[in-house]
Amino acid sequence: MLDTSREPVPAPTDAPAEEPRGCLFALSQPPLMIFLGVIGCLLLMAAVHDLFVL
């Protein structure tokens, strides 16, 4: 039978360890901020319309 098990390869020691990225990193992305801005503007326009026009 063919042995397909592999030994774990150690990580290189000269590479810097990546820090976990959280919510603030996600919010700093321009496409997400544009999307959230458009949704926020639509909600604001709907609220202003309900308060002052109707």
mmJSON file of the N, C-alpha and C atoms, coordinates in Angstrom:
{"data_MODEL":{"atom_site":{
"group_PDB":["ATOM","ATOM","ATOM","ATOM","ATOM","ATOM","ATOM","ATOM","ATOM","ATOM","ATOM","ATOM","ATOM","ATOM","ATOM","ATOM","ATOM","ATOM","ATOM","ATOM","ATOM","ATOM","ATOM","ATOM","ATOM","ATOM","ATOM","ATOM","ATOM","ATOM","ATOM","ATOM","ATOM","ATOM","ATOM","ATOM","ATOM","ATOM","ATOM","ATOM","ATOM","ATOM","ATOM","ATOM","ATOM","ATOM","ATOM","ATOM","ATOM","ATOM","ATOM","ATOM","ATOM","ATOM","ATOM","ATOM","ATOM","ATOM","ATOM","ATOM","ATOM","ATOM","ATOM","ATOM","ATOM","ATOM","ATOM","ATOM","ATOM","ATOM","ATOM","ATOM","ATOM","ATOM","ATOM","ATOM","ATOM","ATOM","ATOM","ATOM","ATOM","ATOM","ATOM","ATOM","ATOM","ATOM","ATOM","ATOM","ATOM","ATOM","ATOM","ATOM","ATOM","ATOM","ATOM","ATOM","ATOM","ATOM","ATOM","ATOM","ATOM","ATOM","ATOM","ATOM","ATOM","ATOM","ATOM","ATOM","ATOM","ATOM","ATOM","ATOM","ATOM","ATOM","ATOM","ATOM","ATOM","ATOM","ATOM","ATOM","ATOM","ATOM","ATOM","ATOM","ATOM","ATOM","ATOM","ATOM","ATOM","ATOM","ATOM","ATOM","ATOM","ATOM","ATOM","ATOM","ATOM","ATOM","ATOM","ATOM","ATOM","ATOM","ATOM","ATOM","ATOM","ATOM","ATOM","ATOM","ATOM","ATOM","ATOM","ATOM","ATOM","ATOM","ATOM","ATOM","ATOM","ATOM","ATOM","ATOM","ATOM","ATOM"],
"id":[1,2,3,4,5,6,7,8,9,10,11,12,13,14,15,16,17,18,19,20,21,22,23,24,25,26,27,28,29,30,31,32,33,34,35,36,37,38,39,40,41,42,43,44,45,46,47,48,49,50,51,52,53,54,55,56,57,58,59,60,61,62,63,64,65,66,67,68,69,70,71,72,73,74,75,76,77,78,79,80,81,82,83,84,85,86,87,88,89,90,91,92,93,94,95,96,97,98,99,100,101,102,103,104,105,106,107,108,109,110,111,112,113,114,115,116,117,118,119,120,121,122,123,124,125,126,127,128,129,130,131,132,133,134,135,136,137,138,139,140,141,142,143,144,145,146,147,148,149,150,151,152,153,154,155,156,157,158,159,160,161,162],
"type_symbol":["N","C","C","N","C","C","N","C","C","N","C","C","N","C","C","N","C","C","N","C","C","N","C","C","N","C","C","N","C","C","N","C","C","N","C","C","N","C","C","N","C","C","N","C","C","N","C","C","N","C","C","N","C","C","N","C","C","N","C","C","N","C","C","N","C","C","N","C","C","N","C","C","N","C","C","N","C","C","N","C","C","N","C","C","N","C","C","N","C","C","N","C","C","N","C","C","N","C","C","N","C","C","N","C","C","N","C","C","N","C","C","N","C","C","N","C","C","N","C","C","N","C","C","N","C","C","N","C","C","N","C","C","N","C","C","N","C","C","N","C","C","N","C","C","N","C","C","N","C","C","N","C","C","N","C","C","N","C","C","N","C","C"],
"label_atom_id":["N","CA","C","N","CA","C","N","CA","C","N","CA","C","N","CA","C","N","CA","C","N","CA","C","N","CA","C","N","CA","C","N","CA","C","N","CA","C","N","CA","C","N","CA","C","N","CA","C","N","CA","C","N","CA","C","N","CA","C","N","CA","C","N","CA","C","N","CA","C","N","CA","C","N","CA","C","N","CA","C","N","CA","C","N","CA","C","N","CA","C","N","CA","C","N","CA","C","N","CA","C","N","CA","C","N","CA","C","N","CA","C","N","CA","C","N","CA","C","N","CA","C","N","CA","C","N","CA","C","N","CA","C","N","CA","C","N","CA","C","N","CA","C","N","CA","C","N","CA","C","N","CA","C","N","CA","C","N","CA","C","N","CA","C","N","CA","C","N","CA","C","N","CA","C","N","CA","C","N","CA","C","N","CA","C","N","CA","C"],
"label_alt_id":[null,null,null,null,null,null,null,null,null,null,null,null,null,null,null,null,null,null,null,null,null,null,null,null,null,null,null,null,null,null,null,null,null,null,null,null,null,null,null,null,null,null,null,null,null,null,null,null,null,null,null,null,null,null,null,null,null,null,null,null,null,null,null,null,null,null,null,null,null,null,null,null,null,null,null,null,null,null,null,null,null,null,null,null,null,null,null,null,null,null,null,null,null,null,null,null,null,null,null,null,null,null,null,null,null,null,null,null,null,null,null,null,null,null,null,null,null,null,null,null,null,null,null,null,null,null,null,null,null,null,null,null,null,null,null,null,null,null,null,null,null,null,null,null,null,null,null,null,null,null,null,null,null,null,null,null,null,null,null,null,null,null],
"label_comp_id":["MET","MET","MET","LEU","LEU","LEU","ASP","ASP","ASP","THR","THR","THR","SER","SER","SER","ARG","ARG","ARG","GLU","GLU","GLU","PRO","PRO","PRO","VAL","VAL","VAL","PRO","PRO","PRO","ALA","ALA","ALA","PRO","PRO","PRO","THR","THR","THR","ASP","ASP","ASP","ALA","ALA","ALA","PRO","PRO","PRO","ALA","ALA","ALA","GLU","GLU","GLU","GLU","GLU","GLU","PRO","PRO","PRO","ARG","ARG","ARG","GLY","GLY","GLY","CYS","CYS","CYS","LEU","LEU","LEU","PHE","PHE","PHE","ALA","ALA","ALA","LEU","LEU","LEU","SER","SER","SER","GLN","GLN","GLN","PRO","PRO","PRO","PRO","PRO","PRO","LEU","LEU","LEU","MET","MET","MET","ILE","ILE","ILE","PHE","PHE","PHE","LEU","LEU","LEU","GLY","GLY","GLY","VAL","VAL","VAL","ILE","ILE","ILE","GLY","GLY","GLY","CYS","CYS","CYS","LEU","LEU","LEU","LEU","LEU","LEU","LEU","LEU","LEU","MET","MET","MET","ALA","ALA","ALA","ALA","ALA","ALA","VAL","VAL","VAL","HIS","HIS","HIS","ASP","ASP","ASP","LEU","LEU","LEU","PHE","PHE","PHE","VAL","VAL","VAL","LEU","LEU","LEU"],
"label_asym_id":["A","A","A","A","A","A","A","A","A","A","A","A","A","A","A","A","A","A","A","A","A","A","A","A","A","A","A","A","A","A","A","A","A","A","A","A","A","A","A","A","A","A","A","A","A","A","A","A","A","A","A","A","A","A","A","A","A","A","A","A","A","A","A","A","A","A","A","A","A","A","A","A","A","A","A","A","A","A","A","A","A","A","A","A","A","A","A","A","A","A","A","A","A","A","A","A","A","A","A","A","A","A","A","A","A","A","A","A","A","A","A","A","A","A","A","A","A","A","A","A","A","A","A","A","A","A","A","A","A","A","A","A","A","A","A","A","A","A","A","A","A","A","A","A","A","A","A","A","A","A","A","A","A","A","A","A","A","A","A","A","A","A"],
"label_entity_id":["1","1","1","1","1","1","1","1","1","1","1","1","1","1","1","1","1","1","1","1","1","1","1","1","1","1","1","1","1","1","1","1","1","1","1","1","1","1","1","1","1","1","1","1","1","1","1","1","1","1","1","1","1","1","1","1","1","1","1","1","1","1","1","1","1","1","1","1","1","1","1","1","1","1","1","1","1","1","1","1","1","1","1","1","1","1","1","1","1","1","1","1","1","1","1","1","1","1","1","1","1","1","1","1","1","1","1","1","1","1","1","1","1","1","1","1","1","1","1","1","1","1","1","1","1","1","1","1","1","1","1","1","1","1","1","1","1","1","1","1","1","1","1","1","1","1","1","1","1","1","1","1","1","1","1","1","1","1","1","1","1","1"],
"label_seq_id":[1,1,1,2,2,2,3,3,3,4,4,4,5,5,5,6,6,6,7,7,7,8,8,8,9,9,9,10,10,10,11,11,11,12,12,12,13,13,13,14,14,14,15,15,15,16,16,16,17,17,17,18,18,18,19,19,19,20,20,20,21,21,21,22,22,22,23,23,23,24,24,24,25,25,25,26,26,26,27,27,27,28,28,28,29,29,29,30,30,30,31,31,31,32,32,32,33,33,33,34,34,34,35,35,35,36,36,36,37,37,37,38,38,38,39,39,39,40,40,40,41,41,41,42,42,42,43,43,43,44,44,44,45,45,45,46,46,46,47,47,47,48,48,48,49,49,49,50,50,50,51,51,51,52,52,52,53,53,53,54,54,54],
"pdbx_PDB_ins_code":[null,null,null,null,null,null,null,null,null,null,null,null,null,null,null,null,null,null,null,null,null,null,null,null,null,null,null,null,null,null,null,null,null,null,null,null,null,null,null,null,null,null,null,null,null,null,null,null,null,null,null,null,null,null,null,null,null,null,null,null,null,null,null,null,null,null,null,null,null,null,null,null,null,null,null,null,null,null,null,null,null,null,null,null,null,null,null,null,null,null,null,null,null,null,null,null,null,null,null,null,null,null,null,null,null,null,null,null,null,null,null,null,null,null,null,null,null,null,null,null,null,null,null,null,null,null,null,null,null,null,null,null,null,null,null,null,null,null,null,null,null,null,null,null,null,null,null,null,null,null,null,null,null,null,null,null,null,null,null,null,null,null],
"Cartn_x":[0.842,0.0,0.894,0.423,1.185,1.039,2.164,2.137,1.988,0.852,0.6,0.704,1.129,1.247,2.466,2.327,3.412,3.717,4.974,5.366,5.083,4.69,4.435,5.721,5.591,6.735,6.808,7.936,8.03,8.007,7.427,7.351,8.748,9.016,10.326,10.454,11.648,11.847,12.076,12.429,12.708,11.449,10.319,9.082,8.402,7.924,7.226,5.858,5.445,4.14,3.052,2.036,0.946,0.019,-0.377,-1.306,-2.723,-3.6,-4.987,-5.638,-6.386,-7.046,-8.491,-8.925,-10.261,-11.216,-12.215,-13.292,-12.793,-11.872,-11.402,-10.662,-9.965,-9.317,-10.363,-11.43,-12.484,-13.166,-13.379,-14.051,-13.164,-11.868,-10.985,-10.905,-11.614,-11.571,-12.518,-12.06,-12.904,-14.199,-14.209,-15.492,-16.556,-16.154,-17.119,-17.637,-16.764,-17.2,-18.118,-17.861,-18.753,-20.127,-20.147,-21.42,-22.181,-21.505,-22.177,-22.637,-21.865,-22.269,-23.522,-23.607,-24.8,-26.021,-25.877,-27.001,-27.418,-26.435,-26.745,-27.475,-27.045,-27.722,-29.157,-29.362,-30.727,-31.613,-31.087,-31.865,-32.155,-31.162,-31.352,-32.4,-32.333,-33.325,-34.731,-34.846,-36.158,-36.677,-35.812,-36.234,-36.663,-35.899,-36.258,-37.572,-37.762,-39.013,-40.204,-40.016,-41.121,-41.415,-40.399,-40.618,-41.188,-40.702,-41.031,-41.971,-42.054,-42.882,-44.247,-44.275,-45.556,-46.344],
"Cartn_y":[-1.173,0.0,1.245,2.281,3.514,4.356,4.81,5.635,7.097,7.71,9.107,10.061,9.586,10.478,11.376,12.594,13.573,14.116,14.423,15.047,16.546,17.186,18.627,19.395,20.352,21.176,22.369,22.61,23.766,25.075,26.098,27.405,28.021,28.793,29.459,30.481,30.579,31.447,32.9,33.175,34.559,35.317,34.647,35.322,35.886,37.14,37.714,37.059,36.879,36.285,37.313,36.88,37.793,37.935,39.18,39.421,39.162,38.692,38.488,39.828,39.844,41.08,41.043,42.111,42.14,43.035,43.511,44.278,45.629,46.261,47.572,47.48,46.367,46.198,46.057,45.326,45.143,46.476,47.306,48.585,49.599,49.331,50.281,50.036,49.045,48.74,49.672,50.356,51.33,50.753,49.574,49.094,48.884,48.386,48.184,49.523,50.503,51.807,52.495,52.328,52.897,52.245,50.915,50.201,50.65,50.721,51.141,52.595,53.429,54.82,54.95,54.18,54.208,53.718,52.617,52.103,53.12,53.752,54.764,55.958,56.396,57.531,57.171,55.953,55.531,55.493,54.988,54.975,56.39,57.269,58.657,59.349,59.14,59.755,59.237,57.939,57.378,57.962,58.142,58.695,60.153,60.926,62.341,62.435,61.573,61.572,61.25,60.246,59.879,61.004,61.696,62.716,64.008,64.442,65.783,65.829,64.773,64.816,64.178,63.06,62.378,63.041],
"Cartn_z":[0.0,0.0,0.0,-0.677,-0.806,0.46,1.021,2.229,1.819,2.148,1.761,2.938,4.105,5.26,5.085,5.574,5.476,6.86,7.061,8.318,8.221,9.328,9.275,8.963,8.086,7.694,8.635,9.277,10.179,9.388,10.024,9.381,9.321,8.265,8.205,9.331,9.887,11.048,10.663,9.413,9.027,8.618,8.43,8.044,9.296,9.228,10.395,10.56,11.797,12.073,11.775,11.039,10.706,11.912,12.176,13.271,12.779,13.65,13.224,12.906,11.838,11.423,11.89,12.494,13.069,12.306,13.01,12.407,11.894,12.594,12.154,10.825,10.596,9.301,8.205,8.474,7.475,7.17,8.189,7.965,7.262,7.197,6.531,5.032,4.524,3.097,2.347,1.293,0.58,-0.004,-0.647,-1.186,-0.114,1.042,2.115,2.62,2.756,3.246,2.236,0.945,-0.076,0.018,0.137,0.25,1.491,2.631,3.86,3.766,3.087,2.912,2.059,0.986,0.124,0.893,1.63,2.417,3.479,4.129,5.132,4.54,3.354,2.692,2.325,1.838,1.499,2.747,3.848,5.089,5.589,5.482,5.902,5.038,3.727,2.837,3.135,3.427,3.753,5.068,6.053,7.332,7.182,6.431,6.219,5.46,4.48,3.718,4.618,5.493,6.394,7.387,7.867,8.887,8.323,7.178,6.707,5.51,4.733,3.539,3.792,4.49,4.717,5.834],
"occupancy":[1.0,1.0,1.0,1.0,1.0,1.0,1.0,1.0,1.0,1.0,1.0,1.0,1.0,1.0,1.0,1.0,1.0,1.0,1.0,1.0,1.0,1.0,1.0,1.0,1.0,1.0,1.0,1.0,1.0,1.0,1.0,1.0,1.0,1.0,1.0,1.0,1.0,1.0,1.0,1.0,1.0,1.0,1.0,1.0,1.0,1.0,1.0,1.0,1.0,1.0,1.0,1.0,1.0,1.0,1.0,1.0,1.0,1.0,1.0,1.0,1.0,1.0,1.0,1.0,1.0,1.0,1.0,1.0,1.0,1.0,1.0,1.0,1.0,1.0,1.0,1.0,1.0,1.0,1.0,1.0,1.0,1.0,1.0,1.0,1.0,1.0,1.0,1.0,1.0,1.0,1.0,1.0,1.0,1.0,1.0,1.0,1.0,1.0,1.0,1.0,1.0,1.0,1.0,1.0,1.0,1.0,1.0,1.0,1.0,1.0,1.0,1.0,1.0,1.0,1.0,1.0,1.0,1.0,1.0,1.0,1.0,1.0,1.0,1.0,1.0,1.0,1.0,1.0,1.0,1.0,1.0,1.0,1.0,1.0,1.0,1.0,1.0,1.0,1.0,1.0,1.0,1.0,1.0,1.0,1.0,1.0,1.0,1.0,1.0,1.0,1.0,1.0,1.0,1.0,1.0,1.0,1.0,1.0,1.0,1.0,1.0,1.0],
"B_iso_or_equiv":[0.0,0.0,0.0,0.0,0.0,0.0,0.0,0.0,0.0,0.0,0.0,0.0,0.0,0.0,0.0,0.0,0.0,0.0,0.0,0.0,0.0,0.0,0.0,0.0,0.0,0.0,0.0,0.0,0.0,0.0,0.0,0.0,0.0,0.0,0.0,0.0,0.0,0.0,0.0,0.0,0.0,0.0,0.0,0.0,0.0,0.0,0.0,0.0,0.0,0.0,0.0,0.0,0.0,0.0,0.0,0.0,0.0,0.0,0.0,0.0,0.0,0.0,0.0,0.0,0.0,0.0,0.0,0.0,0.0,0.0,0.0,0.0,0.0,0.0,0.0,0.0,0.0,0.0,0.0,0.0,0.0,0.0,0.0,0.0,0.0,0.0,0.0,0.0,0.0,0.0,0.0,0.0,0.0,0.0,0.0,0.0,0.0,0.0,0.0,0.0,0.0,0.0,0.0,0.0,0.0,0.0,0.0,0.0,0.0,0.0,0.0,0.0,0.0,0.0,0.0,0.0,0.0,0.0,0.0,0.0,0.0,0.0,0.0,0.0,0.0,0.0,0.0,0.0,0.0,0.0,0.0,0.0,0.0,0.0,0.0,0.0,0.0,0.0,0.0,0.0,0.0,0.0,0.0,0.0,0.0,0.0,0.0,0.0,0.0,0.0,0.0,0.0,0.0,0.0,0.0,0.0,0.0,0.0,0.0,0.0,0.0,0.0],
"pdbx_formal_charge":[null,null,null,null,null,null,null,null,null,null,null,null,null,null,null,null,null,null,null,null,null,null,null,null,null,null,null,null,null,null,null,null,null,null,null,null,null,null,null,null,null,null,null,null,null,null,null,null,null,null,null,null,null,null,null,null,null,null,null,null,null,null,null,null,null,null,null,null,null,null,null,null,null,null,null,null,null,null,null,null,null,null,null,null,null,null,null,null,null,null,null,null,null,null,null,null,null,null,null,null,null,null,null,null,null,null,null,null,null,null,null,null,null,null,null,null,null,null,null,null,null,null,null,null,null,null,null,null,null,null,null,null,null,null,null,null,null,null,null,null,null,null,null,null,null,null,null,null,null,null,null,null,null,null,null,null,null,null,null,null,null,null],
"auth_seq_id":[1,1,1,2,2,2,3,3,3,4,4,4,5,5,5,6,6,6,7,7,7,8,8,8,9,9,9,10,10,10,11,11,11,12,12,12,13,13,13,14,14,14,15,15,15,16,16,16,17,17,17,18,18,18,19,19,19,20,20,20,21,21,21,22,22,22,23,23,23,24,24,24,25,25,25,26,26,26,27,27,27,28,28,28,29,29,29,30,30,30,31,31,31,32,32,32,33,33,33,34,34,34,35,35,35,36,36,36,37,37,37,38,38,38,39,39,39,40,40,40,41,41,41,42,42,42,43,43,43,44,44,44,45,45,45,46,46,46,47,47,47,48,48,48,49,49,49,50,50,50,51,51,51,52,52,52,53,53,53,54,54,54],
"auth_comp_id":["MET","MET","MET","LEU","LEU","LEU","ASP","ASP","ASP","THR","THR","THR","SER","SER","SER","ARG","ARG","ARG","GLU","GLU","GLU","PRO","PRO","PRO","VAL","VAL","VAL","PRO","PRO","PRO","ALA","ALA","ALA","PRO","PRO","PRO","THR","THR","THR","ASP","ASP","ASP","ALA","ALA","ALA","PRO","PRO","PRO","ALA","ALA","ALA","GLU","GLU","GLU","GLU","GLU","GLU","PRO","PRO","PRO","ARG","ARG","ARG","GLY","GLY","GLY","CYS","CYS","CYS","LEU","LEU","LEU","PHE","PHE","PHE","ALA","ALA","ALA","LEU","LEU","LEU","SER","SER","SER","GLN","GLN","GLN","PRO","PRO","PRO","PRO","PRO","PRO","LEU","LEU","LEU","MET","MET","MET","ILE","ILE","ILE","PHE","PHE","PHE","LEU","LEU","LEU","GLY","GLY","GLY","VAL","VAL","VAL","ILE","ILE","ILE","GLY","GLY","GLY","CYS","CYS","CYS","LEU","LEU","LEU","LEU","LEU","LEU","LEU","LEU","LEU","MET","MET","MET","ALA","ALA","ALA","ALA","ALA","ALA","VAL","VAL","VAL","HIS","HIS","HIS","ASP","ASP","ASP","LEU","LEU","LEU","PHE","PHE","PHE","VAL","VAL","VAL","LEU","LEU","LEU"],
"auth_asym_id":["A","A","A","A","A","A","A","A","A","A","A","A","A","A","A","A","A","A","A","A","A","A","A","A","A","A","A","A","A","A","A","A","A","A","A","A","A","A","A","A","A","A","A","A","A","A","A","A","A","A","A","A","A","A","A","A","A","A","A","A","A","A","A","A","A","A","A","A","A","A","A","A","A","A","A","A","A","A","A","A","A","A","A","A","A","A","A","A","A","A","A","A","A","A","A","A","A","A","A","A","A","A","A","A","A","A","A","A","A","A","A","A","A","A","A","A","A","A","A","A","A","A","A","A","A","A","A","A","A","A","A","A","A","A","A","A","A","A","A","A","A","A","A","A","A","A","A","A","A","A","A","A","A","A","A","A","A","A","A","A","A","A"],
"auth_atom_id":["N","CA","C","N","CA","C","N","CA","C","N","CA","C","N","CA","C","N","CA","C","N","CA","C","N","CA","C","N","CA","C","N","CA","C","N","CA","C","N","CA","C","N","CA","C","N","CA","C","N","CA","C","N","CA","C","N","CA","C","N","CA","C","N","CA","C","N","CA","C","N","CA","C","N","CA","C","N","CA","C","N","CA","C","N","CA","C","N","CA","C","N","CA","C","N","CA","C","N","CA","C","N","CA","C","N","CA","C","N","CA","C","N","CA","C","N","CA","C","N","CA","C","N","CA","C","N","CA","C","N","CA","C","N","CA","C","N","CA","C","N","CA","C","N","CA","C","N","CA","C","N","CA","C","N","CA","C","N","CA","C","N","CA","C","N","CA","C","N","CA","C","N","CA","C","N","CA","C","N","CA","C","N","CA","C","N","CA","C"],
"pdbx_PDB_model_num":[1,1,1,1,1,1,1,1,1,1,1,1,1,1,1,1,1,1,1,1,1,1,1,1,1,1,1,1,1,1,1,1,1,1,1,1,1,1,1,1,1,1,1,1,1,1,1,1,1,1,1,1,1,1,1,1,1,1,1,1,1,1,1,1,1,1,1,1,1,1,1,1,1,1,1,1,1,1,1,1,1,1,1,1,1,1,1,1,1,1,1,1,1,1,1,1,1,1,1,1,1,1,1,1,1,1,1,1,1,1,1,1,1,1,1,1,1,1,1,1,1,1,1,1,1,1,1,1,1,1,1,1,1,1,1,1,1,1,1,1,1,1,1,1,1,1,1,1,1,1,1,1,1,1,1,1,1,1,1,1,1,1]
}}}
